[in-house]
């Protein structure tokens, strides 16, 4: 469906296939794409490189404010730069994944990144934005809000598949890590992970990626025909 104008928000926990769905939907809509998780991950690189303790929220906020963080808005090419350095691969590694929850829980970090997210969204006529608080906090007036979920075991298996892991003990470890991050992200005081009151919950447990994409595209068509 080309000719879409507006914002689609895609929130939900990790391992639901959110990123691949968001990218595909953006491509099919001819829309820009913003991965806000990549922004929090890039901010985490800045914190780690500054040598700041993860128990020091002021130090974290300072390191993020001082860094030059750039995240692209194309569904086809991923651009993630910190102080001019390409960190697109590094942000997916274990070191950053472990540290990103405490960094993203710091209110001053969220304020800064939310402001940048809104500026990037304002520059696009059509955009798909994925994250945890996009429908609740960043874009409360978005055209369409989707909250993507899936059963925890399915999410752990998908993540294991992406990482090429087949050993059941390691899959159990991945499941435990997902639960730990979900609990942290859902219980933090500032912008916890939860569906917006007007979000449509899509459960991808029994659906493949293509089916989820079609469902979101259908909903986008309806949202444009029946603006709230
Ligand atoms: O989607 P992801 O796994 O790349 O996100 C990385 C972390 O960033 C995740 O643990 C929660 C945080 N995050 C957030 O707090 N708010 C967002 N809008 C996006 C991500």
Boltz pocket constraint, residues with backbone or C-beta under 6 A from the ligand:
constraints:
  - pocket:
      binder: B
      contacts: [[A, 14], [A, 36], [A, 37], [A, 38], [A, 40], [A, 41], [A, 97], [A, 100], [A, 101], [A, 104], [A, 105], [A, 130], [A, 131], [A, 132], [A, 133], [A, 134], [A, 181], [A, 185], [A, 191]]
      max_distance: 6.0
